[in-house]
């Protein structure tokens, strides 16, 4: 299986950072921006998925 890896320019990374902290951006978009940035810093897809799975589980617990 081929690795899923992206390379971000400085400008692309900055744009994704801005999306992550913007108040007007939906949560899902912020999560996607974070995932892209992590992948751009050579995190493995599996590790990124585990982080978001844990965050999703934690958010569900907070709703109870």
Secondary structure as GFF3:
##gff-version 3
##sequence-region A 1 64
A	DSSP	alpha_helix	10	21	.	.	.	ID=ss1
A	DSSP	alpha_helix	27	40	.	.	.	ID=ss2
A	DSSP	alpha_helix	45	63	.	.	.	ID=ss3
###
